[in-house]
Amino acid sequence: MLRAYHQINPGRLLIISYLSVILVGSLLLMLPISSKNISPIDALYTATSAVCVTGLIVKNTAFDFTLFGKLVILLLIQIGGIGYMTLSTAIFFFIGKKPNLQERLTIKESFCVLNYSNLTKFALDVIKVTLIVEGIGMVLLFIYFRLSHMQFSEALFHALFHAVSAFCNAGFSSFPENLARFSHVPYVQLVTSALIISGGIGFVVISDLYNRYIKRISKHLSLHSKTVLSTTLILILSGTVVISLLEWGNALKIFPWPLKILNAYFTAVTPRTAGFNTIDFSSLSYPTCLIIIFLMFIGASPGGTGGGIKTTTLSVIIAQFNALLSGRSDVFLFRRRVPQDQIFKAFLIVGFALSWLLTGLVFLYILNKSKLDMLTAVFELFSAFGTVGLSLGSKLAANLSASYDFSSLGKVIIVITMFLGRVGILTVITSLIKKRYVNYTHPEGVILVG
């Protein structure tokens, strides 16, 4: 029994699940009823971007795909946001089959659940929360679209598409210019940003908030929830202030001051893996681009619908540095000691992520025939890894990501980066490495560091 347990690798099953959905999605997007004249690499890119809830595009979603193609993209976003194994668990539940150990391990891996208890209930709750929040978002957006004189069916489709895309932090838009037409509409920006934040904080936090403030069955929020919520709030507020200061007389100069702040706020929220934009990102200053790259690298929170290194990873690393500078051996967050293995994991994630991004940048330059702008390439890579979808834009086609200008092999690099960002780079690496168990150690030595 113990041996069978060790043979189970939930990381590999998670990878295979995502790859299978991406492959099927690519084939569906290549059908004549989905699109016209789409190449296999562009179909793979679009399917990966949808399943990995990224939003980078090399085909204009509004113009280059039929209604069927848009619905395929929407379905891929929903599967990618909720998680393939969660949907499978729900289906098994309704047909009366319990998930086996392997499936429960994969759900735990996918959503970073802290324990194995009631995983089936948790998976069903994830779907329930997703449908409720997306439903509320759809109704709110539908009201505005309908009042702005859209046809009923058109308003309903746009509302559904953006509610799902926003909550899943996908960044795909059924409008050709993304959300730029709503840069003067606070209502749409506030509803969309609320959906983005809800999906980004993670289902574990949503469940914790529900149990604490709605059902009142717990007296305190968990350390995880406190860390996620505080870090998210700090990043949004600080991002809003910095972007406002940097772009007040630049990208935001066309707006009156209330809309300057609103668009700065939306621009601070969307790099946290959402990918929507209300302003032209190609007009942003270099310092603002660097700030956004940093926010994209952090990404969402564990168990959420986004990528990146996660908010909790950043918090643990900052807490570790604070402990080192204070001369403490233990690391504390909210008066709780952080286990050493979690600290090691946080540094491993950042190290592996930066290593891949540097490697990807080198290969991007090697494999791309045309000369690349450094900032554009770095921005695109970080956006892909954070599963964000923001881009400085193509120089060859309007309203498309910079990846449109890349060679086919260059697009493959972005595809791999999106996949690593969504599944988790540490999950991929550990699933490929065979664990070795040893019962010995070596004598301690001294090495000078710094």
C-alpha positions as CSV (number, residue, x, y, z in Angstrom):
1,M,0.0,0.0,0.0
2,L,2.8,2.4,0.9
3,R,4.7,1.6,-2.3
4,A,1.5,2.2,-4.3
5,Y,1.2,5.6,-2.6
6,H,4.7,6.6,-3.6
7,Q,4.1,5.7,-7.2
8,I,1.3,8.2,-7.4
9,N,2.5,11.5,-8.8
10,P,-0.3,14.1,-8.7
11,G,1.9,16.7,-10.4
12,R,2.3,14.5,-13.5
13,L,-1.5,13.8,-13.6
14,L,-2.1,17.6,-13.3
15,I,0.3,18.3,-16.2
16,I,-1.2,15.6,-18.4
17,S,-4.7,16.9,-17.7
18,Y,-3.8,20.4,-18.8
19,L,-1.9,19.2,-21.8
20,S,-4.9,17.1,-22.9
21,V,-7.3,20.0,-22.6
22,I,-4.9,22.3,-24.5
23,L,-4.5,19.7,-27.3
24,V,-8.3,19.2,-27.7
25,G,-8.8,22.9,-27.6
26,S,-6.2,23.5,-30.3
27,L,-7.9,20.9,-32.6
28,L,-11.3,22.5,-32.0
29,L,-10.0,26.0,-32.8
30,M,-8.6,24.7,-36.1
31,L,-12.0,23.6,-37.3
32,P,-13.5,25.7,-40.1
33,I,-16.5,26.4,-37.9
34,S,-14.2,28.0,-35.3
35,S,-11.9,30.2,-37.3
36,K,-10.6,30.9,-40.8
37,N,-7.0,30.2,-41.9
38,I,-5.6,29.8,-38.4
39,S,-2.2,28.0,-38.3
40,P,-1.5,25.1,-35.9
41,I,0.9,27.1,-33.9
42,D,-1.6,30.0,-33.5
43,A,-4.3,27.5,-32.5
44,L,-1.9,26.0,-29.9
45,Y,-1.0,29.4,-28.7
46,T,-4.6,30.5,-28.3
47,A,-5.7,27.3,-26.6
48,T,-2.8,27.5,-24.2
49,S,-3.5,31.1,-23.5
50,A,-7.1,30.2,-22.7
51,V,-6.6,27.1,-20.6
52,C,-3.7,28.8,-18.7
53,V,-6.1,31.8,-18.3
54,T,-3.5,34.2,-19.7
55,G,-5.1,36.4,-22.4
56,L,-2.1,36.9,-24.7
57,I,-3.4,36.8,-28.3
58,V,-2.0,36.3,-31.7
59,K,-5.5,36.4,-33.3
60,N,-8.1,39.0,-32.6
61,T,-10.8,37.2,-30.5
62,A,-13.6,39.5,-31.7
63,F,-12.8,39.3,-35.5
64,D,-10.8,36.1,-36.2
65,F,-13.1,33.6,-34.4
66,T,-16.7,32.7,-35.1
67,L,-19.3,32.4,-32.4
68,F,-18.5,28.8,-32.0
69,G,-14.8,29.6,-31.8
70,K,-15.5,32.2,-29.1
71,L,-17.5,29.6,-27.2
72,V,-14.7,27.1,-27.4
73,I,-12.3,29.8,-26.0
74,L,-14.8,30.6,-23.2
75,L,-15.1,26.9,-22.3
76,L,-11.3,26.5,-22.2
77,I,-11.0,29.6,-19.9
78,Q,-13.7,28.1,-17.6
79,I,-11.9,24.7,-17.5
80,G,-8.6,26.4,-16.9
81,G,-9.9,28.6,-14.2
82,I,-11.8,26.0,-12.2
83,G,-9.4,23.2,-13.0
84,Y,-9.9,20.0,-14.9
85,M,-9.7,17.7,-11.9
86,T,-12.3,19.8,-10.0
87,L,-14.7,19.4,-12.9
88,S,-14.0,15.7,-13.1
89,T,-14.6,15.3,-9.3
90,A,-18.0,17.1,-9.7
91,I,-19.0,14.8,-12.5
92,F,-18.0,11.7,-10.5
93,F,-20.0,13.0,-7.6
94,F,-23.2,13.4,-9.6
95,I,-22.8,9.9,-11.1
96,G,-22.2,8.5,-7.7
97,K,-18.5,7.7,-7.9
98,K,-16.0,8.8,-5.3
99,P,-12.7,10.3,-6.3
100,N,-9.8,7.9,-5.7
101,L,-6.6,8.7,-3.9
102,Q,-4.8,9.8,-7.0
103,E,-7.6,12.2,-8.0
104,R,-7.7,13.6,-4.4
105,L,-4.0,14.2,-4.4
106,T,-4.2,16.0,-7.7
107,I,-7.0,18.3,-6.4
108,K,-4.8,19.1,-3.4
109,E,-1.9,19.9,-5.7
110,S,-4.0,22.0,-8.0
111,F,-5.7,24.2,-5.3
112,C,-3.0,24.1,-2.7
113,V,-5.5,22.8,-0.2
114,L,-4.0,22.5,3.3
115,N,-5.4,19.0,4.1
116,Y,-7.2,16.1,2.5
117,S,-10.5,16.3,4.4
118,N,-13.6,16.8,2.4
119,L,-11.9,17.4,-0.9
120,T,-15.0,16.4,-2.8
121,K,-17.0,19.0,-1.0
122,F,-14.3,21.5,-1.6
123,A,-14.3,20.8,-5.3
124,L,-18.1,21.2,-5.4
125,D,-17.8,24.4,-3.5
126,V,-15.3,25.7,-6.0
127,I,-17.7,25.2,-8.8
128,K,-20.6,26.6,-6.8
129,V,-18.7,29.8,-5.9
130,T,-17.4,30.2,-9.5
131,L,-20.9,30.0,-10.9
132,I,-22.4,32.3,-8.3
133,V,-19.7,35.0,-8.6
134,E,-19.7,34.8,-12.4
135,G,-23.5,34.9,-12.5
136,I,-23.6,38.0,-10.4
137,G,-20.8,39.6,-12.6
138,M,-22.7,38.7,-15.7
139,V,-25.9,40.3,-14.5
140,L,-24.2,43.5,-13.5
141,L,-22.3,43.8,-16.8
142,F,-25.5,42.8,-18.8
143,I,-27.4,45.7,-17.1
144,Y,-24.8,48.2,-18.3
145,F,-24.4,46.7,-21.8
146,R,-28.2,46.6,-22.3
147,L,-28.6,50.2,-21.1
148,S,-25.9,51.3,-23.6
149,H,-28.2,50.2,-26.4
150,M,-26.7,46.8,-27.2
151,Q,-29.0,44.1,-28.6
152,F,-30.2,41.6,-26.0
153,S,-28.2,38.7,-27.3
154,E,-25.1,40.8,-27.9
155,A,-25.2,42.3,-24.4
156,L,-25.8,38.8,-22.8
157,F,-22.8,37.3,-24.7
158,H,-20.4,40.1,-23.9
159,A,-21.5,40.1,-20.2
160,L,-21.1,36.3,-19.9
161,F,-17.7,36.3,-21.7
162,H,-16.2,39.1,-19.6
163,A,-17.6,37.8,-16.3
164,V,-16.0,34.4,-16.9
165,S,-12.8,35.9,-18.3
166,A,-12.5,38.3,-15.4
167,F,-13.2,35.9,-12.5
168,C,-10.8,33.3,-14.1
169,N,-8.2,36.1,-14.5
170,A,-8.0,35.2,-18.2
171,G,-7.9,38.7,-19.8
172,F,-9.6,37.6,-23.0
173,S,-12.1,40.2,-24.3
174,S,-14.8,39.8,-26.9
175,F,-14.2,43.5,-27.8
176,P,-11.5,44.1,-30.4
177,E,-9.8,46.8,-28.4
178,N,-10.1,44.9,-25.0
179,L,-11.7,47.3,-22.4
180,A,-10.3,50.5,-23.8
181,R,-13.8,51.7,-24.7
182,F,-14.7,51.6,-21.0
183,S,-11.8,53.8,-19.8
184,H,-14.4,56.5,-19.0
185,V,-16.9,54.1,-17.4
186,P,-16.3,53.5,-13.7
187,Y,-19.1,51.0,-13.4
188,V,-17.6,48.5,-15.8
189,Q,-14.1,48.9,-14.3
190,L,-15.2,48.4,-10.8
191,V,-17.3,45.3,-11.5
192,T,-14.5,43.8,-13.6
193,S,-11.8,44.6,-11.0
194,A,-14.0,43.0,-8.3
195,L,-14.3,39.8,-10.3
196,I,-10.5,39.8,-10.9
197,I,-9.7,40.2,-7.2
198,S,-12.2,37.6,-6.2
199,G,-10.7,35.0,-8.6
200,G,-7.1,36.0,-7.7
201,I,-7.3,35.6,-3.9
202,G,-8.0,31.9,-4.2
203,F,-10.8,29.6,-3.3
204,V,-9.2,28.7,0.0
205,V,-9.4,32.3,1.1
206,I,-13.0,32.7,-0.2
207,S,-14.0,29.6,1.8
208,D,-12.3,31.0,4.9
209,L,-14.0,34.4,4.5
210,Y,-17.4,32.6,4.1
211,N,-16.9,30.5,7.2
212,R,-15.7,33.4,9.3
213,Y,-18.1,36.2,8.3
214,I,-21.2,34.5,6.8
215,K,-21.6,31.1,8.6
216,R,-19.6,32.4,11.6
217,I,-18.3,28.9,12.4
218,S,-14.7,30.1,12.8
219,K,-13.5,32.8,15.1
220,H,-10.4,33.9,13.1
221,L,-9.1,33.9,9.6
222,S,-6.3,31.5,8.9
223,L,-2.7,32.6,8.6
224,H,-2.9,31.9,4.9
225,S,-6.0,34.1,4.4
226,K,-4.5,37.0,6.5
227,T,-1.3,36.9,4.4
228,V,-3.1,36.8,1.1
229,L,-5.6,39.6,1.9
230,S,-3.0,41.9,3.4
231,T,-0.5,41.4,0.6
232,T,-3.1,41.8,-2.0
233,L,-4.4,45.0,-0.5
234,I,-0.8,46.5,-0.1
235,L,0.1,45.6,-3.7
236,I,-3.1,47.2,-5.1
237,L,-2.9,50.4,-3.1
238,S,0.9,50.9,-3.6
239,G,0.5,50.0,-7.3
240,T,-2.3,52.6,-7.7
241,V,-0.3,55.3,-6.0
242,V,2.9,54.6,-8.0
243,I,1.2,54.3,-11.4
244,S,-0.8,57.5,-10.7
245,L,2.4,59.4,-9.9
246,L,4.3,58.1,-12.9
247,E,1.5,58.4,-15.5
248,W,-0.4,61.4,-14.3
249,G,0.9,63.6,-17.1
250,N,1.6,60.8,-19.6
251,A,-0.8,57.8,-20.3
252,L,-3.5,59.2,-17.9
253,K,-3.3,62.9,-19.0
254,I,-6.4,62.6,-21.2
255,F,-8.6,61.9,-18.1
256,P,-10.0,64.2,-15.4
257,W,-8.5,63.5,-12.0
258,P,-11.1,61.0,-10.7
259,L,-10.7,58.9,-13.8
260,K,-7.0,59.2,-13.6
261,I,-7.1,57.5,-10.2
262,L,-9.7,54.9,-11.3
263,N,-7.7,53.9,-14.4
264,A,-4.5,53.8,-12.3
265,Y,-6.3,51.5,-9.9
266,F,-7.5,49.3,-12.7
267,T,-4.0,49.2,-14.2
268,A,-2.7,48.2,-10.7
269,V,-5.2,45.4,-10.4
270,T,-5.0,43.9,-13.9
271,P,-1.3,42.9,-13.8
272,R,-2.2,40.5,-10.9
273,T,-2.9,37.9,-13.7
274,A,-6.0,39.4,-15.3
275,G,-4.7,41.0,-18.5
276,F,-7.5,43.5,-19.2
277,N,-6.5,47.0,-20.2
278,T,-8.3,50.4,-20.4
279,I,-5.3,52.4,-21.5
280,D,-2.7,52.0,-24.2
281,F,0.2,50.1,-22.6
282,S,2.5,51.0,-25.4
283,S,2.3,54.6,-24.2
284,L,3.5,53.7,-20.6
285,S,6.8,55.1,-19.4
286,Y,9.7,52.7,-18.7
287,P,9.5,53.0,-14.9
288,T,5.8,52.1,-15.1
289,C,6.5,49.1,-17.3
290,L,9.0,47.9,-14.7
291,I,6.5,48.2,-11.9
292,I,3.9,46.2,-13.9
293,I,6.6,43.6,-14.7
294,F,7.1,43.2,-10.9
295,L,3.4,42.9,-10.3
296,M,3.0,40.3,-13.1
297,F,5.9,38.3,-11.6
298,I,4.1,38.2,-8.2
299,G,0.8,37.2,-9.8
300,A,-2.2,35.9,-7.9
301,S,-2.5,33.8,-4.7
302,P,-2.3,30.0,-4.2
303,G,-5.4,28.2,-5.1
304,G,-6.6,31.1,-7.3
305,T,-7.1,31.3,-11.0
306,G,-3.9,33.1,-11.8
307,G,-0.2,32.4,-12.1
308,G,3.1,34.0,-11.0
309,I,5.2,33.2,-7.9
310,K,2.1,34.1,-5.7
311,T,1.5,36.7,-3.0
312,T,2.3,34.3,-0.2
313,T,5.7,33.5,-1.7
314,L,6.6,37.2,-1.7
315,S,5.4,37.6,1.9
316,V,7.4,34.7,3.2
317,I,10.6,35.9,1.4
318,I,10.1,39.5,2.8
319,A,9.5,38.0,6.3
320,Q,12.7,35.9,5.9
321,F,14.8,39.0,5.0
322,N,13.2,40.8,8.0
323,A,14.2,38.0,10.3
324,L,17.8,37.9,9.0
325,L,18.2,41.7,9.4
326,S,16.7,41.5,12.9
327,G,19.0,38.7,13.9
328,R,16.2,36.2,14.4
329,S,16.4,32.5,13.5
330,D,12.7,32.1,13.2
331,V,10.4,33.7,10.6
332,F,7.1,35.1,11.8
333,L,3.9,36.2,10.0
334,F,1.0,37.6,12.1
335,R,2.6,36.2,15.2
336,R,2.8,32.7,13.8
337,R,6.1,30.9,13.0
338,V,6.6,29.9,9.3
339,P,8.0,26.4,8.8
340,Q,11.4,26.1,7.3
341,D,10.2,23.9,4.4
342,Q,7.8,26.7,3.3
343,I,10.7,29.2,3.4
344,F,12.9,26.9,1.2
345,K,10.0,26.3,-1.1
346,A,9.4,30.1,-1.6
347,F,13.0,30.7,-2.5
348,L,13.0,27.7,-4.8
349,I,10.0,29.0,-6.7
350,V,11.6,32.4,-7.2
351,G,14.9,30.9,-8.2
352,F,13.4,28.5,-10.7
353,A,11.1,31.2,-12.1
354,L,13.9,33.7,-12.7
355,S,16.1,31.0,-14.2
356,W,13.4,30.0,-16.7
357,L,12.6,33.6,-17.6
358,L,16.3,34.3,-18.3
359,T,16.6,31.1,-20.3
360,G,13.4,31.9,-22.2
361,L,14.6,35.4,-23.0
362,V,17.9,34.0,-24.4
363,F,16.1,31.4,-26.5
364,L,13.6,34.0,-27.7
365,Y,16.4,36.0,-29.1
366,I,18.1,33.0,-30.6
367,L,14.9,31.5,-32.2
368,N,13.5,34.8,-33.4
369,K,14.7,35.9,-36.9
370,S,13.7,39.6,-36.5
371,K,15.3,41.9,-34.0
372,L,13.4,42.1,-30.7
373,D,13.0,45.1,-28.4
374,M,14.4,44.1,-25.0
375,L,11.6,45.7,-22.9
376,T,8.9,44.2,-25.2
377,A,10.4,40.7,-25.0
378,V,10.9,40.9,-21.2
379,F,7.3,42.3,-20.7
380,E,5.8,39.5,-22.8
381,L,7.7,36.7,-21.0
382,F,6.8,38.0,-17.5
383,S,3.2,38.4,-18.7
384,A,3.1,34.8,-19.9
385,F,4.7,33.5,-16.7
386,G,2.2,35.4,-14.6
387,T,-0.6,34.3,-16.9
388,V,-1.5,38.0,-17.1
389,G,-2.1,38.7,-20.8
390,L,-0.9,42.3,-20.8
391,S,1.5,43.2,-23.7
392,L,3.2,46.2,-25.1
393,G,1.6,45.2,-28.4
394,S,2.5,44.0,-31.8
395,K,4.3,46.4,-34.2
396,L,2.8,44.7,-37.2
397,A,-0.9,44.4,-36.2
398,A,-3.2,46.4,-34.1
399,N,-4.8,45.0,-30.9
400,L,-2.6,41.9,-30.8
401,S,0.1,40.9,-28.4
402,A,3.8,41.3,-29.2
403,S,3.9,37.5,-29.7
404,Y,2.3,38.1,-33.1
405,D,5.7,39.4,-34.2
406,F,7.6,36.4,-32.9
407,S,8.6,33.4,-35.0
408,S,6.8,30.1,-34.6
409,L,9.6,28.8,-32.3
410,G,9.4,32.1,-30.4
411,K,5.7,31.5,-29.8
412,V,6.5,28.1,-28.5
413,I,8.7,29.7,-25.8
414,I,5.8,31.8,-24.8
415,V,3.5,28.8,-24.8
416,I,5.9,26.9,-22.5
417,T,6.1,29.9,-20.2
418,M,2.3,30.3,-19.9
419,F,2.1,26.6,-19.1
420,L,4.8,26.8,-16.4
421,G,3.1,29.9,-14.9
422,R,-0.3,28.2,-14.7
423,V,0.6,24.7,-13.5
424,G,3.5,25.9,-11.3
425,I,7.1,25.7,-12.2
426,L,7.9,23.8,-9.0
427,T,5.1,21.3,-9.7
428,V,6.6,20.7,-13.2
429,I,10.2,20.3,-12.0
430,T,9.4,18.0,-9.1
431,S,7.1,15.9,-11.3
432,L,10.0,15.3,-13.7
433,I,12.6,14.5,-11.0
434,K,12.5,11.0,-9.4
435,K,12.8,11.3,-5.7
436,R,15.7,9.5,-4.0
437,Y,15.5,8.6,-0.3
438,V,18.8,8.4,1.5
439,N,19.4,7.6,5.2
440,Y,22.9,9.1,5.5
441,T,24.4,12.6,5.6
442,H,27.9,14.2,5.2
443,P,30.1,16.1,7.7
444,E,29.4,19.8,8.1
445,G,31.7,22.3,6.3
446,V,32.2,26.0,6.3
447,I,31.9,28.2,3.2
448,L,32.3,32.0,3.0
449,V,29.1,33.7,1.6
450,G,28.8,37.3,0.5
